[in-house]
Amino acid sequence: MFDKNIILLIIFILLILFYFVIRLSVGKKKDIDNSKNLITYLKSVRILILIIGIVGLILWFFL
């Protein structure tokens, strides 16, 4: 089994990879700057990842 610190590192690496995959799938920076919908979409994704990270951190404390 993994050490407690390694589990936390894995959680944050997966969340960062999840964000980059979504960010790359949205399109180029020029397209994002021109579209208000994409800006709000990425903002919502950041909030979701932040919430998942906080929940993962709270759960990590109880391991």
Backbone as JSON Lines, residues from 0, in Angstrom:
{"i":0,"aa":"M","n":[0.84,-1.18,0.0],"ca":[0.0,0.0,0.0],"c":[0.89,1.24,0.0]}
{"i":1,"aa":"F","n":[0.35,2.33,-0.5],"ca":[1.12,3.57,-0.58],"c":[1.14,4.27,0.77]}
{"i":2,"aa":"D","n":[2.19,5.05,0.97],"ca":[2.31,5.88,2.16],"c":[1.27,7.01,2.09]}
{"i":3,"aa":"K","n":[0.96,7.58,3.22],"ca":[-0.06,8.62,3.29],"c":[0.32,9.83,2.44]}
{"i":4,"aa":"N","n":[1.58,10.22,2.46],"ca":[2.03,11.37,1.68],"c":[1.99,11.1,0.19]}
{"i":5,"aa":"I","n":[2.28,9.88,-0.21],"ca":[2.24,9.51,-1.63],"c":[0.8,9.56,-2.15]}
{"i":6,"aa":"I","n":[-0.15,9.17,-1.33],"ca":[-1.56,9.23,-1.73],"c":[-1.98,10.66,-1.99]}
{"i":7,"aa":"L","n":[-1.57,11.59,-1.13],"ca":[-1.9,13.01,-1.33],"c":[-1.25,13.53,-2.61]}
{"i":8,"aa":"L","n":[-0.03,13.14,-2.87],"ca":[0.66,13.56,-4.08],"c":[-0.04,13.02,-5.32]}
{"i":9,"aa":"I","n":[-0.46,11.78,-5.28],"ca":[-1.18,11.17,-6.4],"c":[-2.5,11.89,-6.67]}
{"i":10,"aa":"I","n":[-3.21,12.25,-5.6],"ca":[-4.48,12.97,-5.76],"c":[-4.26,14.29,-6.48]}
{"i":11,"aa":"F","n":[-3.26,15.05,-6.04],"ca":[-3.02,16.36,-6.66],"c":[-2.48,16.24,-8.08]}
{"i":12,"aa":"I","n":[-1.67,15.23,-8.35],"ca":[-1.19,15.02,-9.72],"c":[-2.35,14.67,-10.65]}
{"i":13,"aa":"L","n":[-3.26,13.82,-10.19],"ca":[-4.42,13.47,-11.01],"c":[-5.31,14.68,-11.27]}
{"i":14,"aa":"L","n":[-5.48,15.53,-10.27],"ca":[-6.3,16.73,-10.46],"c":[-5.65,17.71,-11.44]}
{"i":15,"aa":"I","n":[-4.33,17.84,-11.36],"ca":[-3.63,18.72,-12.3],"c":[-3.72,18.17,-13.72]}
{"i":16,"aa":"L","n":[-3.53,16.87,-13.87],"ca":[-3.67,16.25,-15.2],"c":[-5.09,16.4,-15.74]}
{"i":17,"aa":"F","n":[-6.08,16.24,-14.87],"ca":[-7.47,16.41,-15.26],"c":[-7.72,17.82,-15.79]}
{"i":18,"aa":"Y","n":[-7.16,18.82,-15.1],"ca":[-7.33,20.2,-15.55],"c":[-6.65,20.43,-16.9]}
{"i":19,"aa":"F","n":[-5.42,19.93,-17.06],"ca":[-4.71,20.16,-18.32],"c":[-5.38,19.46,-19.5]}
{"i":20,"aa":"V","n":[-5.95,18.3,-19.29],"ca":[-6.66,17.62,-20.37],"c":[-7.88,18.42,-20.79]}
{"i":21,"aa":"I","n":[-8.61,18.93,-19.81],"ca":[-9.78,19.76,-20.15],"c":[-9.34,21.05,-20.81]}
{"i":22,"aa":"R","n":[-8.29,21.66,-20.32],"ca":[-7.79,22.92,-20.87],"c":[-7.34,22.74,-22.31]}
{"i":23,"aa":"L","n":[-6.66,21.64,-22.6],"ca":[-6.21,21.39,-23.97],"c":[-7.37,21.06,-24.9]}
{"i":24,"aa":"S","n":[-8.4,20.44,-24.37],"ca":[-9.54,20.08,-25.23],"c":[-10.42,21.28,-25.57]}
{"i":25,"aa":"V","n":[-10.33,22.34,-24.78],"ca":[-11.15,23.53,-25.04],"c":[-10.68,24.23,-26.3]}
{"i":26,"aa":"G","n":[-9.39,24.33,-26.5],"ca":[-8.9,24.98,-27.71],"c":[-7.74,25.9,-27.41]}
{"i":27,"aa":"K","n":[-7.44,26.72,-28.4],"ca":[-6.3,27.64,-28.31],"c":[-6.64,28.82,-27.41]}
{"i":28,"aa":"K","n":[-5.61,29.49,-26.93],"ca":[-5.8,30.62,-26.03],"c":[-6.58,31.74,-26.73]}
{"i":29,"aa":"K","n":[-6.36,31.92,-28.01],"ca":[-7.06,32.96,-28.75],"c":[-8.57,32.69,-28.77]}
{"i":30,"aa":"D","n":[-8.94,31.41,-28.93],"ca":[-10.35,31.05,-28.94],"c":[-10.99,31.27,-27.57]}
{"i":31,"aa":"I","n":[-10.24,30.99,-26.53],"ca":[-10.76,31.15,-25.18],"c":[-10.96,32.62,-24.85]}
{"i":32,"aa":"D","n":[-10.0,33.47,-25.25],"ca":[-10.12,34.9,-24.98],"c":[-11.3,35.52,-25.7]}
{"i":33,"aa":"N","n":[-11.68,34.98,-26.85],"ca":[-12.77,35.54,-27.64],"c":[-14.15,35.02,-27.21]}
{"i":34,"aa":"S","n":[-14.2,33.97,-26.43],"ca":[-15.48,33.37,-26.07],"c":[-15.74,33.49,-24.58]}
{"i":35,"aa":"K","n":[-16.81,34.16,-24.24],"ca":[-17.18,34.31,-22.84],"c":[-17.63,32.98,-22.25]}
{"i":36,"aa":"N","n":[-18.25,32.12,-23.07],"ca":[-18.71,30.81,-22.59],"c":[-17.54,29.93,-22.17]}
{"i":37,"aa":"L","n":[-16.45,29.97,-22.95],"ca":[-15.29,29.15,-22.61],"c":[-14.6,29.66,-21.34]}
{"i":38,"aa":"I","n":[-14.6,30.98,-21.15],"ca":[-14.01,31.54,-19.94],"c":[-14.79,31.09,-18.71]}
{"i":39,"aa":"T","n":[-16.11,31.14,-18.78],"ca":[-16.91,30.71,-17.63],"c":[-16.81,29.2,-17.44]}
{"i":40,"aa":"Y","n":[-16.67,28.45,-18.54],"ca":[-16.52,27.0,-18.45],"c":[-15.23,26.64,-17.72]}
{"i":41,"aa":"L","n":[-14.12,27.27,-18.1],"ca":[-12.85,26.99,-17.44],"c":[-12.85,27.44,-15.99]}
{"i":42,"aa":"K","n":[-13.54,28.53,-15.71],"ca":[-13.66,28.99,-14.32],"c":[-14.43,27.95,-13.5]}
{"i":43,"aa":"S","n":[-15.48,27.4,-14.06],"ca":[-16.26,26.37,-13.37],"c":[-15.43,25.1,-13.16]}
{"i":44,"aa":"V","n":[-14.61,24.76,-14.14],"ca":[-13.75,23.58,-14.01],"c":[-12.73,23.79,-12.9]}
{"i":45,"aa":"R","n":[-12.16,24.99,-12.81],"ca":[-11.21,25.29,-11.73],"c":[-11.87,25.19,-10.37]}
{"i":46,"aa":"I","n":[-13.09,25.69,-10.25],"ca":[-13.81,25.6,-8.98],"c":[-14.09,24.15,-8.63]}
{"i":47,"aa":"L","n":[-14.51,23.36,-9.61],"ca":[-14.78,21.94,-9.38],"c":[-13.53,21.21,-8.92]}
{"i":48,"aa":"I","n":[-12.41,21.45,-9.58],"ca":[-11.16,20.8,-9.21],"c":[-10.72,21.25,-7.82]}
{"i":49,"aa":"L","n":[-10.92,22.51,-7.49],"ca":[-10.59,23.0,-6.16],"c":[-11.43,22.3,-5.09]}
{"i":50,"aa":"I","n":[-12.72,22.15,-5.35],"ca":[-13.6,21.45,-4.4],"c":[-13.18,19.99,-4.25]}
{"i":51,"aa":"I","n":[-12.88,19.33,-5.35],"ca":[-12.44,17.93,-5.28],"c":[-11.12,17.83,-4.52]}
{"i":52,"aa":"G","n":[-10.21,18.78,-4.73],"ca":[-8.94,18.79,-4.0],"c":[-9.13,18.99,-2.51]}
{"i":53,"aa":"I","n":[-10.04,19.87,-2.12],"ca":[-10.31,20.11,-0.7],"c":[-10.93,18.88,-0.06]}
{"i":54,"aa":"V","n":[-11.88,18.25,-0.75],"ca":[-12.49,17.03,-0.24],"c":[-11.44,15.92,-0.13]}
{"i":55,"aa":"G","n":[-10.57,15.8,-1.11],"ca":[-9.51,14.8,-1.05],"c":[-8.55,15.07,0.1]}
{"i":56,"aa":"L","n":[-8.27,16.33,0.37],"ca":[-7.4,16.69,1.49],"c":[-8.06,16.36,2.82]}
{"i":57,"aa":"I","n":[-9.34,16.64,2.94],"ca":[-10.07,16.31,4.17],"c":[-10.09,14.8,4.38]}
{"i":58,"aa":"L","n":[-10.36,14.04,3.33],"ca":[-10.37,12.59,3.45],"c":[-8.98,12.05,3.77]}
{"i":59,"aa":"W","n":[-7.95,12.7,3.24],"ca":[-6.58,12.28,3.49],"c":[-6.24,12.39,4.98]}
{"i":60,"aa":"F","n":[-6.78,13.42,5.64],"ca":[-6.51,13.6,7.06],"c":[-7.09,12.45,7.9]}
{"i":61,"aa":"F","n":[-8.13,11.78,7.4],"ca":[-8.77,10.72,8.16],"c":[-8.22,9.33,7.83]}
{"i":62,"aa":"L","n":[-7.21,9.24,6.96],"ca":[-6.62,7.93,6.65],"c":[-5.78,7.42,7.79]}
